[in-house]
Amino acid sequence: MTNARLNPYIYIFIMFAVSYIIRVLPLTLIRKQIRNRTIRSFLYYVPYVTLAVMTFPAIMDATEQPLAGLMALVVGMVMAWRGLGLFPVAIACSVTVFILESVL
């Protein structure tokens, strides 16, 4: 059964190749400026959506009580909406989780 297992370096190489192709292929195929308004709008929002998809589940799973994570998310959104910077928002969210974790 051990012969059926592949070397971990093969997996790493495959992941490298796929990641490299995904990054290089658009650079080689698209040489002109993208003028289509829909595509430009889509590409503008892709980083934000990707960050949100990775961050929101982690916020809920990182705390003992999901309610504490949800409340920290709400506090962070309100503070960010009001124009506060990353550091004060992060501190406020951490304090919110700390307080709610000790109360709940």
Stockholm file with secondary structure:
# STOCKHOLM 1.0

chainA/1-104         MTNARLNPYIYIFIMFAVSYIIRVLPLTLIRKQIRNRTIRSFLYYVPYVTLAVMTFPAIMDATEQPLAGLMALVVGMVMAWRGLGLFPVAIACSVTVFILESVL
#=GR chainA/1-104 SS CGGGSCCHHHHHHHHHHHHHHHHHHHHHHCCSCCCCHHHHHHHHHHHHHHHHHHHHHHHHHSSSSHHHHHHHHHHHHHHHHTTCCHHHHHHHHHHHHHHHHHHC
#=GC SS_cons         CGGGSCCHHHHHHHHHHHHHHHHHHHHHHCCSCCCCHHHHHHHHHHHHHHHHHHHHHHHHHSSSSHHHHHHHHHHHHHHHHTTCCHHHHHHHHHHHHHHHHHHC
//
